[in-house]
Amino acid sequence: MNTDTSIPQYCDRRNTKSLKFDGMLPLFGRDDLEPFWVADMDFCTPDFVVDAIQARLSHKVFAYPVVDNSFFDTVSLWFSKRFEVDIKNEWIIPMTGVAASMFTAILAFSDENDSVVVQPPVYGPFFSVVKSAKRELVENPLIIGSRGYEIDFDGLEEIFCSKRPKILLFCSPHNPVGRVWGEDELKRVALLCVKYGVLIVSDEIHFDLVFAPKKHNTLLGIDEIKNNLILLSAPTKTFNIPGLNISYALIPNRVHKKRFEILAKNLHQSLPNIFGLEALRACYEGGDAWLESTLEYLFENRKLVDVFVADNCFVNGFSPEGTYLYWIDFAQTGFTPSEISEKLRGAGLALSGGDFFFGGRETSFFRFNFATKKERVEWALKRVKETFDF
Ligand SMILES: Cc1ncc(COP(=O)(O)O)c(C=O)c1O
């Protein structure tokens, strides 16, 4: 085992009550598969986070916490060090989770039957939060162009014109296709939203997981959109702590902020977990080195999948510019989506089915999570080859 604590340490998660390893049965009908599905990592929580939690544990009282200024200061610090963007503490609202914040934003800024736009393929809850809130779900699918997956700007404008939606639910970087949107693309989206008075709810939860030379551009850096923007993010993907229920919303528009904050309080979503608060501070104060080495590790794993995709014509893949998720098309195998799914299980593999990202529609795409030790990635790719390359 590597003893350098600034380097990600692989951790055997089976029988640790983890969703990825121990919670497969309902989704895959089996619990003996090797999982490469849900978006968390197989690396231990870094020591500086464990130490911060341990210090809090020593209080021996885990009653309601208070969110003090250190929370706001460290979120601001992270935005200035990572993205060179100055944010004001008064824009920040602590929240339990990003999906809960999406739902809160939809309830706060639209009414029943109003339209909300999503751009599939996209993280499943983008669909479910709109439907649960009884808003009209309008899809503007991503298209494939010279940069890989791209935003269909003509389609978006056409929808803005004809449907007059209240909200665009935006994913940046985009899960599952791994695009890190360029400044030009973000600006175009922002200007369209301003032109048609559409509020952008920008889910930037994957914003730290970006491979050089790409850089994440936060929508907060685009002045024109500041008044129309609800930005949602968290340290949970970056530092592998989604079980700690900690996130935040950033809302520069004072009126919007107040409205969101009142609803979040009424829904009891704005008081994060006591250990999550400690973890966020530790991550944002001291997590830079660990993040850099984790990105290097993930980059090497991504290369393994890149080579696999390039060498094997039965798969087609989109190398992610960000996230640790690889969006792979198995259409060229000639099998139907359910046959592909069956065969992957038969090979002992649990990948995320692409239907989750298309609102339940069948597809030959599957998402492969490569945030694990290199040997597991190699093993999984070997199993895929043995299964489909005959
Ligand atoms: C794009 C995106 N948004 C939100 C979430 C979930 O965030 P939370 O656990 O804070 O609700 C995920 C988790 O995979 C995600 O990929």
The ligand as an ORCA input file, in Angstrom:
! r2SCAN-3c Opt
* xyz 0 1
  C     -24.165     15.859    -12.609
  C     -24.534     15.395    -11.236
  N     -25.275     16.171    -10.451
  C     -25.628     15.806     -9.192
  C     -25.225     14.589     -8.683
  C     -25.680     14.195     -7.301
  O     -25.292     15.143     -6.381
  P     -25.822     15.034     -4.879
  O     -25.376     13.702     -4.359
  O     -25.161     16.189     -4.201
  O     -27.305     15.151     -4.932
  C     -24.445     13.737     -9.473
  C     -24.033     12.418     -8.964
  O     -23.608     11.542     -9.703
  C     -24.085     14.151    -10.776
  O     -23.319     13.397    -11.574
*
